[in-house]
Amino acid sequence: MAGFGWPDTIIDRGWHDVRAFLSNVDWHDRPDYLFEIIDSVIAHDADRHLAVTTSMHDLIIAPRPVGDPPNDVVAVRAPGSLRGPSPGTVLIEHLSVMGKNTTIQRPAAEALPLFWRFMETEFGLRSASYRQAD
């Protein structure tokens, strides 16, 4: 994806509210990795450090405090997204204000360690509970 960061204002929806919203979506193939990521962020109290909003059903995550756009964000893509993952995989992207975006697609089972790798690499936030994905 070309561009320089997330161009829109990020209005933090809150992790619990995003989880409730996604729970009400009529998924053809429910992406459990989205819920695993949300639950992990909440369980590790990382919601104090990470703002979240959605773009359709994608998770758009930015470090707190969120400034004016553009912002560096990590996007966890949902099935059906305009930039959705291939079946059985997760697609996570860092959209950088500097234009050096990172995109990694892996099996869905690797979503949680991959997510935390992005949080550590891009935002300096680490969860010691999960081994880092290679």
N, C-alpha and C positions, 0 to 999 in steps of 0.2 A: 504494500500500500504506500503510495507516494504521499508526501506531506510532511508537515513539521508539527508533530504533537497533535493533541486533541483540540480542535478549533472552537468548540462550543463551551459555554459556561457549564461547569460541573456543579450540579445541585445534588448534594449528598442525600440519598434516599434512605440511608441506614441499612445495615446488614440484615436486621430482623425483618424489616419491611420488604426488602428485595427478596428474601427467602419466601415470605408469604405470597408475594406477587408471583414468583416463579412456580410456587406450589399450585397455583390456580390455573396455570397454563395447560391447555389440552395438548400435551406432547404426543407426537406420533411415536417417538422413541425417546423416552425420558432420559435426559443427560444427567445421570447421577453425579458426575464429576462436578457440576455446578453446585450442587447441594453439599458435597463433601468439602469443597473449597470454602463455601460460606460458613459451614459448621466449624471448620478448622480455624478460620479467622476469628470467629466469636469465641471459641474455646480457648484460644491463645491470647485473648484480650487484644488482638491486633486491630480490632475495630476502633480502638482509641487512636491509632496511627494511620489508618487507611480509610479514605472516603470511598463510597461506592455509588454508582448510578448504573442505569441500564441504557442500552441502545437496542431497541427491540428487546431481545432476550440475552444479549451479550452482557457480561459484567465489565464495567469500565471502572478501573481502580486508580486512584491517585493518592499520593501521600498528603497527610494533613500538615499544615493548613493548605487548603486549595486556593491558589491565586487566580488572577484573571487569565483568560485564555491567551495564547495556547498553553497547554499543560502537558507534561510527560504523563502518560498513562500506561497501564497494562490492561489489555483487553483479552478476556477469556471468551472465546467465540462459542456460541450455542449452535446446535443444529438448526438449519433454516436461515441462519444469518447470511447476509450478502457475502460475507467472507467466512462462511461456515467450514467446519472441519470435514474431512472425509469420514464416511461411516466407520464407527469403532475407534475414532481418534479424538484427541483434544487439540485445539489450535490456540496457542497463546502468543500474543504479540506485545512488544514494547513499542509504543508510538512516541518517538523522541522529538522534542522541540528542535534538537540539533540535526534532525533528519537521518540519524543513523538507527533506523528501526531494526528490530530483531523479531523474527517469526520462527517459531518451532512448533511442529506437529508431531505428536507421539501417540502411542496407543492410549486409550482413555484410562486404562489402569495406572498410568504414570502421571496423571493430571496433578495430583496433590504435591508430590515432590517437585514436579516441574514448576508449579505455581510458586512454591516457596523459594525455588532457585531464582525465579524472576524477581520476587520480592527482595531477596538479599542482593542480587546483582544490580537491580535498577533503583531500589529505594533504600538499601541498607538495612532492611528489616528481616530478621532471621527467626525461624522456628527451629529450635534444636530437636524437636520431636520427630522430624522427618529427615531422612537422609537426602542429600541433595541429588537431583537427577543429573546425569552426565550429559 
